[in-house]
Amino acid sequence: MVNYLACKTPVSIFLLSLLLISGCSNNDTRSNTQSPSVNSPLSTRFGVVQTHEYLSITNTEYVNGTDSNDGMKMNVYTYELQSKTLNKMTDLPYNSQYPLTVVSLAEDTTYYSGEGKNKGDELFAYDMKTRQAKQLSSNLFAINAIIPDATENTLMMAAVQKGERPVKVMFLDKATQKISILNEQDSDTTTWDISYDPETEEAYAIQYSEEEQYEQMEKSNQTQKPMVPPSHTIIEINPVTKQTRPIITLKDEQILTLSTRGNQMLIATAKHINKLPIGYSLVDLKTGQRKELQLPIKASSELFLDKEGNGFYFLGEKGNGNTERGIYHYDMRTSEIETIFLQKEGFINNFTLISEPVSK
C-alpha cells in the first residue's frame, strides 16, 4: 500500500524527515508515438487562442531492469488528452534527490532536475531535437516543482538555494538564465507546492511557517501524538509583476496540493502530517469560499482540473477497494473514473497538465 502523504513532491530533507521520498521499481514501459493534437479554444486575458493540452509524466526505473547497480533512469512520457495516446519522449539519468521532469512540446524541450557539479540538484533543459542537455542553474540544492511557461519566456519553480532551508518560488528568465526569487529575504516561509492557471495566467503557491512547523513537531514528539500541521496559506502570484494576494488560510490543516482553473481551485488536505484520511475541496478564487467534496479516491499530489472544470486528473488510487496506483481522470458530474496510465512498470513519480497556445 502506498503511503499517499509520504509521496508528496517536496524533498523530505526540508520536512525534518517527516516524509518519504518516492522510489521506483523495474521493467520496461510501452509507448506510442503520435502527432500532437489541437484542443478547443482557451480564453485568456489576451483573448481566445487555440491550445494544445497534454500530460507530462515522469516514471522511474532501474537501467538494467533489476537493481540499482547500473543506475536508474527517468522515463519521460506525454499523454495526448484528445487522442488518448501515450508517447515515449526520452529517458534521462536519475541522479537527483527527487526525480522530476516536465515536457514542453512547444519548445521541444524537457526540463528536469539533475545532479549539479557541486552537491545538490540543478535545473537542466534537454533539447529533444539535438539530444543535448544544458544546465540552466548553478546555485540550487533541490527542485520540487517546475512549471515550464508561467509567463512569456519564463519558467517557474519551487526550489531551494544552496545553504538555505526554505523552499521558495523562483522564476527563470529563459533568455538570460537569470533567476528571480519571490520574497528572497524571507527565511521562515516555505513553499509546499505551486500551480499555474492557463486561463487567468496567474500562479499559486501553498506556504507555511518553518518555525511553526518545528513547534508542531516538538509538541508531537512530547505528547507522542500525530503531528498537527502548521497553518497553511495559498497565495496568488502575478508572474509578471510578482504581486501577491492571499486566497485562503487553513489553521491546523495541511494543504497537500492544489490546482486552479478559471475561478475555482481544487485542494487536497489532511488533519495530521503523514496520516490519512485525505480531504478534497473546491475553493472559489473570488470569494475564498470552500466546498468540501466526498470522493472515493486516494491522492495527495498531482491534482489537475480539466479544461471544462467538470473533473480532474490525479495520481493515486481509484478507491472503493481498487488500490492500483496510476494516473486517472475523475468526472465530478458522473463520478466516473477513466484510467490514463497505470503503474505496471517502474514508479510514477509525478505528472503535470500542460496547456500551450498552438501559435507559440
N, C-alpha and C positions, 0 to 999 in steps of 0.2 A: 504494500500500500504506500503510495507516495504521500509524504507529509507536505500538504499544499502551502502551509505557512512557512515552510523551510525552503521552498523553491522559488522564492521571490528573487527578482533580478539583482538588487544591490549586493555587493560583495560582503561576506559575513565579517570580514575584518573590522568593518566600521560599525558593526552592531554588537560588539563585545561578545562574539561567538554565540549569539542568540539564534542565528540562522545557519542553515547548512547550504554549502554550495552544491549546485546540481552536478550530477555525474553523467556517465554515458555507458552504453552497452555496445554490442558488436553487430557484425554483419553488414552487407551492402544494402543500398536503398535504390529502388527502381525509380526511373524518371521518364519524362516525356517532354519533348520539345515542340512548342508551337509558337506561332507569331503572336505578339501582344494584340489584345482586342480593345476596342474603344467603348467606353461606357457612356451612359446618358449624361447630359449637361450638368454642371455643378455651378451653383450660384454663389459668387463671392463678392467682396466689396468692389472688385474691379469688373463686375458684370458676369454674364453667363459664359462658361467655357466648357469645351469638351474635355473629359478627364479619362484617364486610364487608371483603374484600381486593381490592386493585386495584393497578395500576402507575400511577405518576405520571411523565410523560415530558416532557422539555424538548427541543425541536427548533428550531434557529435558522435563519432565512432572511433574505435581503435583502428589504426592504419592497417595492421595485419589481420584484423577481424577477430582477434582472440584476447590479446592482452596489451599492456602499455609499453612493452619492450621496444617497439618500433615507433612509439609516439602516438599521438592522437590527431584527428583532423576534424575540421568543421565543414560539414556538407551544407552548401548554400542552395536553397530552392526558392522558386517563386511559384505561386498558385494563382492562375488566372481566374478571377471571380466570374467572368461572363462565360467563358468556355469550359470552366471547371477542369482545367488541366494542370498537372504538376510538372514543372520544368527544373531540371538539374542545371544550375548555372555554373558552379565551380566547386572546388573544395580548397580549403586553406588550412595551414598549420594551426593546431590548437595548442598554443603555448602561453595563453593569458590566464589571469586568475579567474576570469569569467568569460566564457565563450559567447561572443556577441557579433552578429553580422547583420547588415541591412543593405538590401539591394536597391539602387536607383537605376531603373531601366532607362530613364530619360538621359542619364549620363553614362550608361554602360559601365557603371562602377559599383563595386561592393565596398562599403565602409565597414571596418571591423576593428576589434580590439586585438592587439598583438603585443608580444614582448618587445620592450624597448632596449636600447643599448645599456642603460643602467637599470637597476631594479624597478619594477613597476610596468604597467601596461600603457601603451600609447595608441593613438588613433592612426589607422592606416587606410589607404584607399587602393583597391585593386582594380586596375583597368581591365575589363573583360575582353577588350579588343586586342590590346597589346600583350596581355597577360603579365603585366608588370605591376609590382606593388610599390607604393610610395608612403613614407612616414609623414604624417601631417602635424604631429605634435611632438614636443620634446620635454615637457615638464609635468607629465601626468603620472599618477600612481595607479589609478583604477578608473574604468569606464563602466557605468551601469546602464546607460540608455543612449541611443543615438536616433535622432530624427534628421534624415538627410537633407530636407529642404523646408525649414521653418519660415523662411522668407527668401527673397531673391538672392541666390548665390551664398546662402548662409546655412550652415549645419548647426543643429542644436544638440547638446549633450547634457547628461547628468554625470559628473566626473569628479575626481579628487586630484588635487595637485600634490606633488611630492612634498613631504614634510608636513602635510596638513591632515586634519581628520574629517571635517565635514564634506559631504557630497554637495557640490554646487551646480547651479545651472550655468552652462557655458555656451557661447556662440562662436563658431569658427567661420571667419571670412574665407571662402574657398579661393578667392583670387590672391589674397595676401598671406594666407595661412595664419593670420593673427587671431588670437583667442581673447574674447572679452568675457568677463565673469560678472554675473549678477550679484550685487551686494558682496563684492570681493572681500571687504574688511570684516564681514560678519563671521566670527569664529565659533558661533554657537548653533546657528540654524543649519540643519542638514536637509537635503532633498532626497525623498524616498523614491519618487517616480515622476516622470514628465509625460505630457501628452500634447498633441497639436490638433487643432480643429481646422481642416482644409476649407470649410465653408466660411467661417468668420475670420480665419487666418490669425487666430490668437493661440497662444501657448498656455499650458497649465502645469503646475507643479505641486506635489504633496510635500509638505515640510513639517518639521518638528524641532524641538529644542534638544540638543545633545545633553545639556545639564539636567533637564527634566527627565530625559531617558535614563540617565545614570541614577538619579534619585529613585526612580521607579524600580530599577533593577536592585538597588540596595534594599528597598522595602521588601521586595520579593525574596531576596536571599535571607533576610532577617526573619520573615514570617513563614518561609518555606511554602508560599502560596504562588499560584500562577501570576506572572508579571502583568500588571495593568499598564497599558501603553501611555505614553505622554500624549498631550493634546496634539492633534493633527490638523493642519490648516491647508486648504487648497487655495492657491493664488492664481490669478490670471496675469499673463505677461504679454505685453505687446512686443513681438520680436524686433520691430523696427525702432521704437522709442525706448524700449526696455522699461516702460512704466508698468507698475503692478497694481492690482487691487485684490482684496480678499474675497473669496466666494463663499466658503463655509468653514467653520471650525468645529471639530468634534472632540469633546472632552472625554478622556479615559477610553478612547476608542481609536484603534489603528485603521488608517485608510491604506489598504494594501495596494490598490491600483485604481486607475481612472481612465475614462475615455470620453471625449467630448465631440459632439456633432450638432451643429446648429445652436439651438437654445437649451439642449439638455446634456447632462453629464451622467455617466454610469460609473458607480463606485462599488468596490468590494471592501468589506470592513470586518474587523474582528475585535472582540472584547478583551482578549488577552493575547500577549505575544506568543507566537508559535503554537497556538491551540485553536482547534475547531470549536464551534461552528463558524462558518463564514457567512456574512450577511451581504445582501445586494440592494442597492438603492438607486433611484433616479433623482437627480438634483436639477431644479430649474435654474439656469445660469443667470436669469434676470432677477429672480426673487430670492434665490438661495433655498427655496422650499424643497424639502426632502420627502420622497415617497419610497417606502420600503417595498421590496419585491419578494415574493415567495417563489424561489426557483429550486429545482431538484439538483442542479449541477454542483460540482465541486471545482472551484477555480479561484486562485488567489493572485494571479498575474495574467497579463496579456488579455485584457478585455477590450474589444474594439467595436463600437457601434457601427452598424452598416449605414449606407448612404441614405436609405429611406427612414432610418430611425426606428424601425419596427423590430429590430433584432440586433444581435451582436455575435462576433466571433470570440471564442475563448479557448484557452489551453487548460485542459484538466480532464475531468470525468463527467460523463452524462448524468450520473447519479441514478437513483432508483434501482440500485443493485448492480449497475453497469460500472465497473471500475477500470475499463480500458482507457488508458491515457492517450490523449490525442488533441488535435485541433478540430473544433466543431463550430457550427453556427446554430444559435438558438433563436427561434422566432417567438417574440413576446406576445404575438396575437394568437397563435395556434398552439404554442408550447412544443412545436415540432423541433427536433434536433437533427441537423444534417452533418454527416461525417465529412471532414475535409482531408485530414492527414493523420493516420494512426501511428502510434509509437510501436512499430513492429521490429524495426532495426535501429540500433543506436538509441540516442536520447534526445528528445525535443527540448532544447534549452530555452528558446524564445521564438516569437514571431511578431511581425509588425504589419499593420494595414497601411499601404502606401496609396496615396491619391495624387496623381501627377497630371497637370494640364498637358494635353496632347501637343499643343503648339510649342512646348519647350524643346 
